[in-house]
């Protein structure tokens, strides 16, 4: 079993750190046998590599795995949510620029 958490750092209208006691990869650390991997979720190739490396039949890891992927959130959570009200303009611009210049979009 492989769990993938796409963590954009926000819940609806609030930073995840203001709503959750800790990042998901820390909250599940006590689950016996759970292999936890943190990865830059904006790097397509890194995610693909981590997903395939230890979570296929015959791999070294046995038992469940969790990939904690840090990703961007280029759009509001829903039509009723306007992230420009609670996210700094600079942060939104930085994420938009990263999205345009990602390794996936420039290599294809």
PDB file as gemmi writes it, atoms N, CA and C in Angstrom:
CRYST1    1.000    1.000    1.000  90.00  90.00  90.00 P 1                      
ATOM      1  N   UNK A   1       0.857  -1.164   0.000  1.00  0.00           N  
ATOM      2  CA  UNK A   1       0.000   0.000   0.000  1.00  0.00           C  
ATOM      3  C   UNK A   1       0.902   1.225   0.000  1.00  0.00           C  
ATOM      4  N   UNK A   2       0.629   2.147  -0.894  1.00  0.00           N  
ATOM      5  CA  UNK A   2       1.384   3.392  -0.972  1.00  0.00           C  
ATOM      6  C   UNK A   2       0.419   4.559  -0.845  1.00  0.00           C  
ATOM      7  N   UNK A   3       0.663   5.411   0.121  1.00  0.00           N  
ATOM      8  CA  UNK A   3      -0.128   6.619   0.318  1.00  0.00           C  
ATOM      9  C   UNK A   3       0.677   7.795  -0.201  1.00  0.00           C  
ATOM     10  N   UNK A   4       0.024   8.678  -0.934  1.00  0.00           N  
ATOM     11  CA  UNK A   4       0.684   9.881  -1.428  1.00  0.00           C  
ATOM     12  C   UNK A   4      -0.097  11.080  -0.914  1.00  0.00           C  
ATOM     13  N   UNK A   5       0.591  11.956  -0.196  1.00  0.00           N  
ATOM     14  CA  UNK A   5      -0.019  13.173   0.321  1.00  0.00           C  
ATOM     15  C   UNK A   5       0.540  14.344  -0.467  1.00  0.00           C  
ATOM     16  N   UNK A   6      -0.317  15.023  -1.219  1.00  0.00           N  
ATOM     17  CA  UNK A   6       0.068  16.228  -1.948  1.00  0.00           C  
ATOM     18  C   UNK A   6      -0.200  17.406  -1.009  1.00  0.00           C  
ATOM     19  N   UNK A   7       0.840  17.902  -0.392  1.00  0.00           N  
ATOM     20  CA  UNK A   7       0.741  18.921   0.650  1.00  0.00           C  
ATOM     21  C   UNK A   7       1.065  20.290   0.076  1.00  0.00           C  
ATOM     22  N   UNK A   8       0.026  21.109  -0.092  1.00  0.00           N  
ATOM     23  CA  UNK A   8       0.249  22.449  -0.629  1.00  0.00           C  
ATOM     24  C   UNK A   8       0.385  23.494   0.476  1.00  0.00           C  
ATOM     25  N   UNK A   9       0.373  23.038   1.724  1.00  0.00           N  
ATOM     26  CA  UNK A   9       0.609  23.956   2.834  1.00  0.00           C  
ATOM     27  C   UNK A   9      -0.611  24.734   3.297  1.00  0.00           C  
ATOM     28  N   UNK A  10      -1.763  24.487   2.675  1.00  0.00           N  
ATOM     29  CA  UNK A  10      -2.963  25.241   3.039  1.00  0.00           C  
ATOM     30  C   UNK A  10      -4.177  24.344   3.183  1.00  0.00           C  
ATOM     31  N   UNK A  11      -5.044  24.714   4.105  1.00  0.00           N  
ATOM     32  CA  UNK A  11      -6.389  24.165   4.182  1.00  0.00           C  
ATOM     33  C   UNK A  11      -7.265  25.248   3.524  1.00  0.00           C  
ATOM     34  N   UNK A  12      -8.557  25.214   3.728  1.00  0.00           N  
ATOM     35  CA  UNK A  12      -9.381  26.288   3.166  1.00  0.00           C  
ATOM     36  C   UNK A  12      -9.166  27.543   4.006  1.00  0.00           C  
ATOM     37  N   UNK A  13      -8.652  28.565   3.393  1.00  0.00           N  
ATOM     38  CA  UNK A  13      -8.485  29.889   3.986  1.00  0.00           C  
ATOM     39  C   UNK A  13      -7.508  29.985   5.151  1.00  0.00           C  
ATOM     40  N   UNK A  14      -6.668  28.976   5.357  1.00  0.00           N  
ATOM     41  CA  UNK A  14      -5.725  29.035   6.471  1.00  0.00           C  
ATOM     42  C   UNK A  14      -4.507  28.152   6.160  1.00  0.00           C  
ATOM     43  N   UNK A  15      -3.353  28.592   6.644  1.00  0.00           N  
ATOM     44  CA  UNK A  15      -2.148  27.779   6.493  1.00  0.00           C  
ATOM     45  C   UNK A  15      -2.341  26.465   7.246  1.00  0.00           C  
ATOM     46  N   UNK A  16      -1.835  25.382   6.695  1.00  0.00           N  
ATOM     47  CA  UNK A  16      -1.954  24.067   7.339  1.00  0.00           C  
ATOM     48  C   UNK A  16      -1.322  24.079   8.726  1.00  0.00           C  
ATOM     49  N   UNK A  17      -0.227  24.803   8.883  1.00  0.00           N  
ATOM     50  CA  UNK A  17       0.440  24.844  10.191  1.00  0.00           C  
ATOM     51  C   UNK A  17      -0.411  25.512  11.261  1.00  0.00           C  
ATOM     52  N   UNK A  18      -1.378  26.337  10.856  1.00  0.00           N  
ATOM     53  CA  UNK A  18      -2.289  26.966  11.817  1.00  0.00           C  
ATOM     54  C   UNK A  18      -3.475  26.066  12.148  1.00  0.00           C  
ATOM     55  N   UNK A  19      -3.700  25.045  11.352  1.00  0.00           N  
ATOM     56  CA  UNK A  19      -4.850  24.164  11.546  1.00  0.00           C  
ATOM     57  C   UNK A  19      -4.465  22.782  12.074  1.00  0.00           C  
ATOM     58  N   UNK A  20      -3.276  22.303  11.720  1.00  0.00           N  
ATOM     59  CA  UNK A  20      -2.848  20.959  12.115  1.00  0.00           C  
ATOM     60  C   UNK A  20      -1.716  21.056  13.137  1.00  0.00           C  
ATOM     61  N   UNK A  21      -1.634  20.088  14.051  1.00  0.00           N  
ATOM     62  CA  UNK A  21      -0.578  20.138  15.065  1.00  0.00           C  
ATOM     63  C   UNK A  21       0.828  19.890  14.505  1.00  0.00           C  
ATOM     64  N   UNK A  22       0.918  19.223  13.341  1.00  0.00           N  
ATOM     65  CA  UNK A  22       2.217  18.915  12.723  1.00  0.00           C  
ATOM     66  C   UNK A  22       1.967  18.466  11.291  1.00  0.00           C  
ATOM     67  N   UNK A  23       3.015  18.445  10.458  1.00  0.00           N  
ATOM     68  CA  UNK A  23       2.864  17.902   9.102  1.00  0.00           C  
ATOM     69  C   UNK A  23       2.466  16.424   9.162  1.00  0.00           C  
ATOM     70  N   UNK A  24       1.733  15.959   8.174  1.00  0.00           N  
ATOM     71  CA  UNK A  24       1.232  14.585   8.161  1.00  0.00           C  
ATOM     72  C   UNK A  24       2.340  13.557   8.338  1.00  0.00           C  
ATOM     73  N   UNK A  25       3.496  13.783   7.731  1.00  0.00           N  
ATOM     74  CA  UNK A  25       4.589  12.805   7.845  1.00  0.00           C  
ATOM     75  C   UNK A  25       5.099  12.693   9.278  1.00  0.00           C  
ATOM     76  N   UNK A  26       4.918  13.714  10.095  1.00  0.00           N  
ATOM     77  CA  UNK A  26       5.297  13.638  11.500  1.00  0.00           C  
ATOM     78  C   UNK A  26       4.186  13.010  12.334  1.00  0.00           C  
ATOM     79  N   UNK A  27       2.945  13.282  11.997  1.00  0.00           N  
ATOM     80  CA  UNK A  27       1.828  12.739  12.782  1.00  0.00           C  
ATOM     81  C   UNK A  27       1.708  11.226  12.649  1.00  0.00           C  
ATOM     82  N   UNK A  28       2.174  10.646  11.546  1.00  0.00           N  
ATOM     83  CA  UNK A  28       2.051   9.194  11.341  1.00  0.00           C  
ATOM     84  C   UNK A  28       3.360   8.460  11.611  1.00  0.00           C  
ATOM     85  N   UNK A  29       4.350   9.154  12.098  1.00  0.00           N  
ATOM     86  CA  UNK A  29       5.672   8.576  12.322  1.00  0.00           C  
ATOM     87  C   UNK A  29       5.631   7.333  13.210  1.00  0.00           C  
ATOM     88  N   UNK A  30       4.701   7.239  14.123  1.00  0.00           N  
ATOM     89  CA  UNK A  30       4.639   6.110  15.045  1.00  0.00           C  
ATOM     90  C   UNK A  30       4.022   4.838  14.487  1.00  0.00           C  
ATOM     91  N   UNK A  31       3.505   4.872  13.272  1.00  0.00           N  
ATOM     92  CA  UNK A  31       2.905   3.671  12.688  1.00  0.00           C  
ATOM     93  C   UNK A  31       4.009   2.681  12.335  1.00  0.00           C  
ATOM     94  N   UNK A  32       3.988   1.529  12.972  1.00  0.00           N  
ATOM     95  CA  UNK A  32       5.020   0.516  12.797  1.00  0.00           C  
ATOM     96  C   UNK A  32       5.103   0.062  11.333  1.00  0.00           C  
ATOM     97  N   UNK A  33       6.305   0.063  10.798  1.00  0.00           N  
ATOM     98  CA  UNK A  33       6.536  -0.439   9.452  1.00  0.00           C  
ATOM     99  C   UNK A  33       6.247   0.543   8.328  1.00  0.00           C  
ATOM    100  N   UNK A  34       5.779   1.743   8.658  1.00  0.00           N  
ATOM    101  CA  UNK A  34       5.450   2.726   7.626  1.00  0.00           C  
ATOM    102  C   UNK A  34       6.717   3.446   7.169  1.00  0.00           C  
ATOM    103  N   UNK A  35       7.069   3.267   5.910  1.00  0.00           N  
ATOM    104  CA  UNK A  35       8.221   3.966   5.330  1.00  0.00           C  
ATOM    105  C   UNK A  35       7.763   5.338   4.853  1.00  0.00           C  
ATOM    106  N   UNK A  36       8.376   6.383   5.374  1.00  0.00           N  
ATOM    107  CA  UNK A  36       7.989   7.756   5.035  1.00  0.00           C  
ATOM    108  C   UNK A  36       9.072   8.393   4.184  1.00  0.00           C  
ATOM    109  N   UNK A  37       8.669   8.956   3.060  1.00  0.00           N  
ATOM    110  CA  UNK A  37       9.589   9.645   2.162  1.00  0.00           C  
ATOM    111  C   UNK A  37       9.056  11.044   1.915  1.00  0.00           C  
ATOM    112  N   UNK A  38       9.908  12.050   2.085  1.00  0.00           N  
ATOM    113  CA  UNK A  38       9.540  13.428   1.760  1.00  0.00           C  
ATOM    114  C   UNK A  38      10.161  13.760   0.415  1.00  0.00           C  
ATOM    115  N   UNK A  39       9.396  14.455  -0.425  1.00  0.00           N  
ATOM    116  CA  UNK A  39       9.884  14.763  -1.767  1.00  0.00           C  
ATOM    117  C   UNK A  39       9.307  16.100  -2.235  1.00  0.00           C  
ATOM    118  N   UNK A  40      10.038  16.764  -3.121  1.00  0.00           N  
ATOM    119  CA  UNK A  40       9.545  17.978  -3.767  1.00  0.00           C  
ATOM    120  C   UNK A  40       8.513  17.545  -4.802  1.00  0.00           C  
ATOM    121  N   UNK A  41       7.261  17.724  -4.480  1.00  0.00           N  
ATOM    122  CA  UNK A  41       6.181  17.289  -5.352  1.00  0.00           C  
ATOM    123  C   UNK A  41       6.060  18.079  -6.637  1.00  0.00           C  
ATOM    124  N   UNK A  42       6.813  19.161  -6.763  1.00  0.00           N  
ATOM    125  CA  UNK A  42       6.794  19.915  -8.012  1.00  0.00           C  
ATOM    126  C   UNK A  42       7.814  19.361  -9.003  1.00  0.00           C  
ATOM    127  N   UNK A  43       8.610  18.391  -8.550  1.00  0.00           N  
ATOM    128  CA  UNK A  43       9.610  17.761  -9.406  1.00  0.00           C  
ATOM    129  C   UNK A  43       9.060  16.407  -9.860  1.00  0.00           C  
ATOM    130  N   UNK A  44       8.477  16.380 -11.027  1.00  0.00           N  
ATOM    131  CA  UNK A  44       7.828  15.179 -11.561  1.00  0.00           C  
ATOM    132  C   UNK A  44       8.744  13.960 -11.502  1.00  0.00           C  
ATOM    133  N   UNK A  45       9.975  14.140 -11.916  1.00  0.00           N  
ATOM    134  CA  UNK A  45      10.895  13.014 -12.001  1.00  0.00           C  
ATOM    135  C   UNK A  45      11.279  12.489 -10.614  1.00  0.00           C  
ATOM    136  N   UNK A  46      11.423  13.375  -9.633  1.00  0.00           N  
ATOM    137  CA  UNK A  46      11.733  12.944  -8.270  1.00  0.00           C  
ATOM    138  C   UNK A  46      10.570  12.148  -7.685  1.00  0.00           C  
ATOM    139  N   UNK A  47       9.354  12.585  -7.923  1.00  0.00           N  
ATOM    140  CA  UNK A  47       8.178  11.874  -7.420  1.00  0.00           C  
ATOM    141  C   UNK A  47       8.075  10.509  -8.074  1.00  0.00           C  
ATOM    142  N   UNK A  48       8.261  10.477  -9.357  1.00  0.00           N  
ATOM    143  CA  UNK A  48       8.185   9.194 -10.074  1.00  0.00           C  
ATOM    144  C   UNK A  48       9.260   8.224  -9.576  1.00  0.00           C  
ATOM    145  N   UNK A  49      10.460   8.735  -9.375  1.00  0.00           N  
ATOM    146  CA  UNK A  49      11.566   7.905  -8.890  1.00  0.00           C  
ATOM    147  C   UNK A  49      11.261   7.364  -7.493  1.00  0.00           C  
ATOM    148  N   UNK A  50      10.816   8.218  -6.592  1.00  0.00           N  
ATOM    149  CA  UNK A  50      10.516   7.781  -5.227  1.00  0.00           C  
ATOM    150  C   UNK A  50       9.354   6.794  -5.203  1.00  0.00           C  
ATOM    151  N   UNK A  51       8.351   7.028  -6.021  1.00  0.00           N  
ATOM    152  CA  UNK A  51       7.203   6.132  -6.071  1.00  0.00           C  
ATOM    153  C   UNK A  51       7.579   4.757  -6.562  1.00  0.00           C  
ATOM    154  N   UNK A  52       8.488   4.691  -7.513  1.00  0.00           N  
ATOM    155  CA  UNK A  52       8.884   3.410  -8.085  1.00  0.00           C  
ATOM    156  C   UNK A  52       9.975   2.718  -7.269  1.00  0.00           C  
ATOM    157  N   UNK A  53      10.847   3.498  -6.652  1.00  0.00           N  
ATOM    158  CA  UNK A  53      12.037   2.933  -6.006  1.00  0.00           C  
ATOM    159  C   UNK A  53      11.747   1.923  -4.910  1.00  0.00           C  
ATOM    160  N   UNK A  54      10.942   2.283  -3.972  1.00  0.00           N  
ATOM    161  CA  UNK A  54      10.761   1.400  -2.834  1.00  0.00           C  
ATOM    162  C   UNK A  54       9.388   0.805  -2.700  1.00  0.00           C  
ATOM    163  N   UNK A  55       8.547   1.003  -3.653  1.00  0.00           N  
ATOM    164  CA  UNK A  55       7.162   0.587  -3.499  1.00  0.00           C  
ATOM    165  C   UNK A  55       6.708  -0.255  -4.688  1.00  0.00           C  
ATOM    166  N   UNK A  56       7.522  -1.248  -5.025  1.00  0.00           N  
ATOM    167  CA  UNK A  56       7.155  -2.189  -6.079  1.00  0.00           C  
ATOM    168  C   UNK A  56       7.511  -3.597  -5.588  1.00  0.00           C  
ATOM    169  N   UNK A  57       6.901  -4.604  -6.147  1.00  0.00           N  
ATOM    170  CA  UNK A  57       7.219  -5.968  -5.709  1.00  0.00           C  
ATOM    171  C   UNK A  57       8.713  -6.242  -5.806  1.00  0.00           C  
ATOM    172  N   UNK A  58       9.272  -6.842  -4.764  1.00  0.00           N  
ATOM    173  CA  UNK A  58      10.691  -7.177  -4.768  1.00  0.00           C  
ATOM    174  C   UNK A  58      11.594  -6.060  -4.289  1.00  0.00           C  
ATOM    175  N   UNK A  59      11.035  -4.917  -3.948  1.00  0.00           N  
ATOM    176  CA  UNK A  59      11.860  -3.802  -3.467  1.00  0.00           C  
ATOM    177  C   UNK A  59      12.330  -4.091  -2.044  1.00  0.00           C  
ATOM    178  N   UNK A  60      13.320  -3.344  -1.595  1.00  0.00           N  
ATOM    179  CA  UNK A  60      13.860  -3.529  -0.241  1.00  0.00           C  
ATOM    180  C   UNK A  60      12.809  -3.250   0.829  1.00  0.00           C  
ATOM    181  N   UNK A  61      11.994  -2.238   0.628  1.00  0.00           N  
ATOM    182  CA  UNK A  61      11.003  -1.874   1.638  1.00  0.00           C  
ATOM    183  C   UNK A  61       9.859  -2.873   1.643  1.00  0.00           C  
ATOM    184  N   UNK A  62       9.432  -3.225   2.827  1.00  0.00           N  
ATOM    185  CA  UNK A  62       8.268  -4.088   2.970  1.00  0.00           C  
ATOM    186  C   UNK A  62       7.270  -3.344   3.828  1.00  0.00           C  
ATOM    187  N   UNK A  63       6.022  -3.510   3.549  1.00  0.00           N  
ATOM    188  CA  UNK A  63       4.988  -2.823   4.312  1.00  0.00           C  
ATOM    189  C   UNK A  63       4.554  -1.556   3.611  1.00  0.00           C  
ATOM    190  N   UNK A  64       3.692  -0.803   4.271  1.00  0.00           N  
ATOM    191  CA  UNK A  64       3.126   0.393   3.643  1.00  0.00           C  
ATOM    192  C   UNK A  64       4.142   1.527   3.548  1.00  0.00           C  
ATOM    193  N   UNK A  65       3.883   2.431   2.622  1.00  0.00           N  
ATOM    194  CA  UNK A  65       4.734   3.598   2.455  1.00  0.00           C  
ATOM    195  C   UNK A  65       3.908   4.850   2.324  1.00  0.00           C  
ATOM    196  N   UNK A  66       4.496   5.966   2.708  1.00  0.00           N  
ATOM    197  CA  UNK A  66       3.846   7.267   2.567  1.00  0.00           C  
ATOM    198  C   UNK A  66       4.822   8.209   1.890  1.00  0.00           C  
ATOM    199  N   UNK A  67       4.394   8.808   0.810  1.00  0.00           N  
ATOM    200  CA  UNK A  67       5.183   9.853   0.155  1.00  0.00           C  
ATOM    201  C   UNK A  67       4.540  11.180   0.514  1.00  0.00           C  
ATOM    202  N   UNK A  68       5.301  12.032   1.188  1.00  0.00           N  
ATOM    203  CA  UNK A  68       4.840  13.369   1.574  1.00  0.00           C  
ATOM    204  C   UNK A  68       5.421  14.338   0.555  1.00  0.00           C  
ATOM    205  N   UNK A  69       4.596  14.740  -0.404  1.00  0.00           N  
ATOM    206  CA  UNK A  69       5.036  15.591  -1.506  1.00  0.00           C  
ATOM    207  C   UNK A  69       4.617  17.035  -1.272  1.00  0.00           C  
ATOM    208  N   UNK A  70       5.598  17.922  -1.172  1.00  0.00           N  
ATOM    209  CA  UNK A  70       5.302  19.349  -1.054  1.00  0.00           C  
ATOM    210  C   UNK A  70       5.001  19.886  -2.454  1.00  0.00           C  
ATOM    211  N   UNK A  71       3.828  20.467  -2.628  1.00  0.00           N  
ATOM    212  CA  UNK A  71       3.386  20.953  -3.928  1.00  0.00           C  
ATOM    213  C   UNK A  71       2.914  22.399  -3.821  1.00  0.00           C  
ATOM    214  N   UNK A  72       2.645  23.005  -4.937  1.00  0.00           N  
ATOM    215  CA  UNK A  72       2.091  24.358  -4.950  1.00  0.00           C  
ATOM    216  C   UNK A  72       0.567  24.268  -5.055  1.00  0.00           C  
ATOM    217  N   UNK A  73      -0.073  25.372  -4.797  1.00  0.00           N  
ATOM    218  CA  UNK A  73      -1.518  25.452  -4.990  1.00  0.00           C  
ATOM    219  C   UNK A  73      -1.782  26.695  -5.843  1.00  0.00           C  
ATOM    220  N   UNK A  74      -1.754  26.535  -7.156  1.00  0.00           N  
ATOM    221  CA  UNK A  74      -1.866  27.698  -8.037  1.00  0.00           C  
ATOM    222  C   UNK A  74      -3.262  28.322  -8.097  1.00  0.00           C  
ATOM    223  N   UNK A  75      -4.261  27.623  -7.591  1.00  0.00           N  
ATOM    224  CA  UNK A  75      -5.628  28.146  -7.656  1.00  0.00           C  
ATOM    225  C   UNK A  75      -6.278  28.063  -6.287  1.00  0.00           C  
ATOM    226  N   UNK A  76      -7.335  28.793  -6.097  1.00  0.00           N  
ATOM    227  CA  UNK A  76      -8.087  28.748  -4.847  1.00  0.00           C  
ATOM    228  C   UNK A  76      -8.661  27.352  -4.640  1.00  0.00           C  
ATOM    229  N   UNK A  77      -8.957  27.041  -3.389  1.00  0.00           N  
ATOM    230  CA  UNK A  77      -9.460  25.718  -3.028  1.00  0.00           C  
ATOM    231  C   UNK A  77     -10.796  25.401  -3.695  1.00  0.00           C  
ATOM    232  N   UNK A  78     -11.649  26.402  -3.793  1.00  0.00           N  
ATOM    233  CA  UNK A  78     -12.967  26.215  -4.405  1.00  0.00           C  
ATOM    234  C   UNK A  78     -13.446  27.550  -4.961  1.00  0.00           C  
ATOM    235  N   UNK A  79     -14.592  27.539  -5.606  1.00  0.00           N  
ATOM    236  CA  UNK A  79     -15.150  28.774  -6.163  1.00  0.00           C  
ATOM    237  C   UNK A  79     -15.510  29.768  -5.063  1.00  0.00           C  
ATOM    238  N   UNK A  80     -15.794  29.265  -3.864  1.00  0.00           N  
ATOM    239  CA  UNK A  80     -16.164  30.130  -2.748  1.00  0.00           C  
ATOM    240  C   UNK A  80     -14.935  30.675  -2.010  1.00  0.00           C  
ATOM    241  N   UNK A  81     -13.752  30.239  -2.394  1.00  0.00           N  
ATOM    242  CA  UNK A  81     -12.517  30.601  -1.710  1.00  0.00           C  
ATOM    243  C   UNK A  81     -11.702  31.543  -2.588  1.00  0.00           C  
ATOM    244  N   UNK A  82     -11.227  32.620  -2.011  1.00  0.00           N  
ATOM    245  CA  UNK A  82     -10.347  33.529  -2.740  1.00  0.00           C  
ATOM    246  C   UNK A  82      -9.015  33.601  -1.993  1.00  0.00           C  
ATOM    247  N   UNK A  83      -8.041  32.816  -2.455  1.00  0.00           N  
ATOM    248  CA  UNK A  83      -6.783  32.734  -1.728  1.00  0.00           C  
ATOM    249  C   UNK A  83      -6.017  34.051  -1.707  1.00  0.00           C  
ATOM    250  N   UNK A  84      -6.345  34.966  -2.579  1.00  0.00           N  
ATOM    251  CA  UNK A  84      -5.670  36.264  -2.565  1.00  0.00           C  
ATOM    252  C   UNK A  84      -5.993  37.046  -1.284  1.00  0.00           C  
ATOM    253  N   UNK A  85      -7.024  36.633  -0.550  1.00  0.00           N  
ATOM    254  CA  UNK A  85      -7.382  37.297   0.708  1.00  0.00           C  
ATOM    255  C   UNK A  85      -6.471  36.880   1.867  1.00  0.00           C  
ATOM    256  N   UNK A  86      -5.860  35.705   1.792  1.00  0.00           N  
ATOM    257  CA  UNK A  86      -5.063  35.225   2.916  1.00  0.00           C  
ATOM    258  C   UNK A  86      -3.655  34.759   2.533  1.00  0.00           C  
ATOM    259  N   UNK A  87      -3.309  34.825   1.258  1.00  0.00           N  
ATOM    260  CA  UNK A  87      -1.954  34.467   0.842  1.00  0.00           C  
ATOM    261  C   UNK A  87      -1.252  35.712   0.314  1.00  0.00           C  
ATOM    262  N   UNK A  88      -0.011  35.917   0.707  1.00  0.00           N  
ATOM    263  CA  UNK A  88       0.718  37.090   0.225  1.00  0.00           C  
ATOM    264  C   UNK A  88       0.860  37.070  -1.306  1.00  0.00           C  
ATOM    265  N   UNK A  89       0.739  38.237  -1.903  1.00  0.00           N  
ATOM    266  CA  UNK A  89       0.849  38.366  -3.359  1.00  0.00           C  
ATOM    267  C   UNK A  89       2.172  37.798  -3.869  1.00  0.00           C  
ATOM    268  N   UNK A  90       3.263  38.054  -3.132  1.00  0.00           N  
ATOM    269  CA  UNK A  90       4.587  37.573  -3.532  1.00  0.00           C  
ATOM    270  C   UNK A  90       4.618  36.044  -3.598  1.00  0.00           C  
ATOM    271  N   UNK A  91       3.952  35.398  -2.652  1.00  0.00           N  
ATOM    272  CA  UNK A  91       3.916  33.932  -2.631  1.00  0.00           C  
ATOM    273  C   UNK A  91       3.163  33.393  -3.844  1.00  0.00           C  
ATOM    274  N   UNK A  92       2.055  34.018  -4.184  1.00  0.00           N  
ATOM    275  CA  UNK A  92       1.278  33.592  -5.353  1.00  0.00           C  
ATOM    276  C   UNK A  92       2.069  33.788  -6.641  1.00  0.00           C  
ATOM    277  N   UNK A  93       2.771  34.904  -6.744  1.00  0.00           N  
ATOM    278  CA  UNK A  93       3.591  35.161  -7.932  1.00  0.00           C  
ATOM    279  C   UNK A  93       4.742  34.168  -8.037  1.00  0.00           C  
ATOM    280  N   UNK A  94       5.362  33.857  -6.902  1.00  0.00           N  
ATOM    281  CA  UNK A  94       6.470  32.893  -6.885  1.00  0.00           C  
ATOM    282  C   UNK A  94       5.993  31.506  -7.330  1.00  0.00           C  
ATOM    283  N   UNK A  95       4.835  31.078  -6.848  1.00  0.00           N  
ATOM    284  CA  UNK A  95       4.304  29.782  -7.251  1.00  0.00           C  
ATOM    285  C   UNK A  95       3.944  29.762  -8.731  1.00  0.00           C  
ATOM    286  N   UNK A  96       3.391  30.850  -9.231  1.00  0.00           N  
ATOM    287  CA  UNK A  96       3.037  30.923 -10.648  1.00  0.00           C  
ATOM    288  C   UNK A  96       4.298  30.853 -11.511  1.00  0.00           C  
ATOM    289  N   UNK A  97       5.365  31.526 -11.078  1.00  0.00           N  
ATOM    290  CA  UNK A  97       6.623  31.494 -11.823  1.00  0.00           C  
ATOM    291  C   UNK A  97       7.227  30.094 -11.786  1.00  0.00           C  
ATOM    292  N   UNK A  98       7.193  29.458 -10.631  1.00  0.00           N  
ATOM    293  CA  UNK A  98       7.721  28.094 -10.514  1.00  0.00           C  
ATOM    294  C   UNK A  98       6.940  27.143 -11.421  1.00  0.00           C  
ATOM    295  N   UNK A  99       5.652  27.330 -11.497  1.00  0.00           N  
ATOM    296  CA  UNK A  99       4.805  26.482 -12.338  1.00  0.00           C  
ATOM    297  C   UNK A  99       5.185  26.633 -13.814  1.00  0.00           C  
ATOM    298  N   UNK A 100       5.469  27.867 -14.236  1.00  0.00           N  
ATOM    299  CA  UNK A 100       5.843  28.112 -15.633  1.00  0.00           C  
ATOM    300  C   UNK A 100       7.222  27.576 -15.971  1.00  0.00           C  
ATOM    301  N   UNK A 101       8.125  27.546 -14.981  1.00  0.00           N  
ATOM    302  CA  UNK A 101       9.510  27.171 -15.275  1.00  0.00           C  
ATOM    303  C   UNK A 101       9.882  25.794 -14.719  1.00  0.00           C  
ATOM    304  N   UNK A 102       8.898  24.969 -14.414  1.00  0.00           N  
ATOM    305  CA  UNK A 102       9.208  23.655 -13.822  1.00  0.00           C  
ATOM    306  C   UNK A 102       9.988  22.789 -14.803  1.00  0.00           C  
ATOM    307  N   UNK A 103      10.732  21.835 -14.235  1.00  0.00           N  
ATOM    308  CA  UNK A 103      11.560  20.961 -15.066  1.00  0.00           C  
ATOM    309  C   UNK A 103      10.702  20.133 -16.025  1.00  0.00           C  
ATOM    310  N   UNK A 104       9.492  19.786 -15.639  1.00  0.00           N  
ATOM    311  CA  UNK A 104       8.613  18.995 -16.499  1.00  0.00           C  
ATOM    312  C   UNK A 104       8.208  19.808 -17.722  1.00  0.00           C  
ATOM    313  N   UNK A 105       7.762  21.042 -17.512  1.00  0.00           N  
ATOM    314  CA  UNK A 105       7.288  21.840 -18.644  1.00  0.00           C  
ATOM    315  C   UNK A 105       8.431  22.273 -19.553  1.00  0.00           C  
ATOM    316  N   UNK A 106       9.634  22.455 -19.006  1.00  0.00           N  
ATOM    317  CA  UNK A 106      10.745  22.887 -19.861  1.00  0.00           C  
ATOM    318  C   UNK A 106      11.424  21.732 -20.560  1.00  0.00           C  
ATOM    319  N   UNK A 107      11.210  20.499 -20.070  1.00  0.00           N  
ATOM    320  CA  UNK A 107      11.869  19.358 -20.714  1.00  0.00           C  
ATOM    321  C   UNK A 107      10.975  18.666 -21.717  1.00  0.00           C  
ATOM    322  N   UNK A 108       9.741  19.063 -21.832  1.00  0.00           N  
ATOM    323  CA  UNK A 108       8.817  18.397 -22.765  1.00  0.00           C  
ATOM    324  C   UNK A 108       8.563  19.242 -23.990  1.00  0.00           C  
TER     325      UNK A 108                                                      
END                                                                             
